[in-house]
Each structure stands twice: as C-alpha cells, then as structure tokens.
C-alpha cells in the first residue's frame, strides 16, 4: 500500500512540475511523508519542500546548484576539518562521490527512519542549510574511520557502515544534538557560492570547448555509473527486503493458522465446559432439593420425638404424683388400722406397736373365730396394697425405660442428621461448587439438643 501511494505521488509531481519531471530521490522523500500523513497532504508538503525550500533548484541547470553545494561543503570541511579535507584530496575523493544522496534525497535513501524524521523536522524549521549541519556532524563523528580508509574503503564506509551506525535511536539523537551545535554562518555560504560562480566563469573562459565537453561527458559518465551502482544497490536491498518480508509474512501466516486452531480448540473446550457446568448446576439443584427434603423430614421427626418425650415426662410426673398420693393414703390407712388394732384388746396382745406379731402367749383354744377372720382380712388388705404398690412401681419403671428409649432414638436421629450433612452428598456439592468457581458451602455446625432430665 505504501509503495503504491509513493509511486502515485511521484507520478503526480512529475506531471505537476514539468521542468524537472520525475527524479529518483523524490520517491524516498514521498515515502517518509506518507508515514506521517495522508497522500493528499504528503503531495502538498512535497511541493512545498521542492519550491519554497529550494530543493527543486538542485535538479535544474544540469545540477549546477548541486555542485555549488558540494563546493560549499568542501570549503566548510577545509575550515572545520582540515585533516580530513587533506586526506580526501590525497585520495581524489570529491564531495559529489558521497554526498549527492544527502542533498538530493535529504538523507532518506540510506539512513534509518529514526534519524530521517529528525532531519525532516529540522529542515521544515530551519531550511535547506540544515543539510550542511548534518553532513559536517556525520564527517566529524566518522573522522577517525575515514582517515584510515582508502578510496574504495571510504566509499564503502559512506554507503554501508555509516547508515548502520545510526540505527539506534540514542545514536541518532546524539548526532542531531551535535548537528544543531555546529555553526554554519549564512554569510560564509554566500561567500563560498560567489567563489564557486567566479571559479566556474573563469574555467569556462579559459577552457577549450572541446575539453570542457569531454570533461563534462566524463563527469556525466561517472555520475551515470555511480547512479547505476546506487540503483543496483537499492534494487538488491529492495529484493532482500521483499524476501525478508515474504518470509516474515509466511511465518506470520503459519503462526496465525496455529493460533486459529488453538482458538477453535479453546472455543470447543469452552462449549464443553459450559455444558458440563450446566449439568453440574442441575445436579447441584437436585442435591439441594434432596437435602432440603431430608432436613425437613429430620426436623419433623425431631419435633415428633420431642412431643412424645414431653408427653411421657408428663405421664411419668402424673404417675409419680399418683404414687406419692397412694403411698400417703396407704400410710394413713395403715395408721388407722394400727390405731384400731392397738385399741382392740385382743389385737394389741397379738401385734406390737410396729405392727409385727407377738409370740403366742395364750393357747389356741382361747382364740376366737372373730380374731381369725379379722387377721385374714387384714392380711388380704395388706396383700392387695402391696400388689397395687408393685404395679405402680412397675408402671413407673416401664415409663422410665420408654423415656430412655425415646431419648436414645432422638440421639440416633440427631447423629443421622449430622452424618447426612457430612456425608458424600455434602462433599460432592462442595466439589461441584469449587469446580464451577463458586465458594463452597460450609455445613452448619449441628447444635446438641439440651439433655432432658428424666
């Protein structure tokens, strides 16, 4: 998409500016502008830079103004970097051999974007002369390497090693700071421009037209060879970048396929998990219903048992009261009988005050029929009273046994309720709630019923 818009902008500018048409360096500048704005605004900014900032003049009149820039750069080097300028003169290394792309493409052809963005910002703020600042900063930071290089090594250094050095944003930032601190007076640039124009006029007057054409032809051939070499390098880089992008794209597509498969598996697992969660919720609801019914049944049995125990306690209390009353009545009757017996002359002789029989002091012949009958009646009445007392005691014992049995049944029911709450149903419920991500329900602590007094 970026390449397509870049080509459209350069074609549109070639139609818009018929004087220079299409130039190779414009495409790099257009690509940088497209990274920050839409294509319409990028075209307008490109036109603004070419016309108002003077970049168009570098392409006119057989690049005459561009050669003037090269002369100005060499004169600045001679003033600020004399040792490096002397070394370049010894190598016959001229500025147009390494700085042509710096001026024509504004450093956008070779250098990394993090550095190019700063240069474009400074260009829009300060003007085209910012190129001299950046060029001198590059030469100063690379002076030690360039002083040790030969002609081929210097050209290779400018073409390959120098752009790689500023891929790190920190290095690019330091270079921009150094470029802003370099002083390039406008008066000196105008002075050097006048010197170049004077030199060109004297050369044109003194030089034979044939020699001038040959020299111009030779210069053009060298420029053509250099541009072809740069074009080949750029084409090689373009092919390499396309291959790398194709490999990256293939890897991204493979990774996307793997991620899509993982996404499908995750969705399937999610559906299965939701289905399992729904089943577990249904089972949980059923278990809750079963627990509720069992709890209601147990509470009903407890209430019923408590009512029976209360009734038996009431019966036992009534039987105890009745027994006490019967015992008191029996004692009263026994006292009455004893009083009558002691009042009777014959009976007082037979029974003592405690009610026991005395030894026979008289003969049997003296005992009358009335004494035997009264004795028999008393024995019979005593036997009946003892029998009634025994029955009452038996009923009391049976009531106590029944109460104890009911208490035992009540304790068993409470134990069964407690065991049911701690059984595998409760554990299953807790595990289901834990699996579904809810807080497990803690079984309530069963309270011991108060012990009833028997």
Protein Blocks (a to p, Z undefined) as FASTA:
>chain_A
ZZmmmmmmmmmmmmmmmmnopafklmmmmmmmmmmocfklmmmmmmmmmmmnopmmmmgg
hilmmmmmmmmmmmmmmmmmmmlmmmmmmnopafklmmmmmmmnnoplmmcfklmmmmmm
mmmmnojklmmmmmmmmmmmmmmmmmmpcfklmmmmmmmmmmmmmmpmklmmmmmmmmmm
pccdfklmmmmmmmmmmmmmmmmmmpcfklmmmmmmmmmmmmmmmmmmmmmmmmmmmmmm
mmmmmmmmmmmmmmmmmmmmmmmmmmmmmmmmmmmmmmmmmmmmmmmmmmmmmmmmmmmm
mmmmmmmmmmmmmmmmmmmmmmmmmmmmmmmmmmmmmmmmmmpmklmmmpcfkopacddf
bdfklpcfklmmmmmmmmmmmmmmmmmmmmmmmmmmmmmmmmmmmmmmmmmmmmmmmmmm
mmmklmmmmmmmmmnopacdddddddddddddZZ
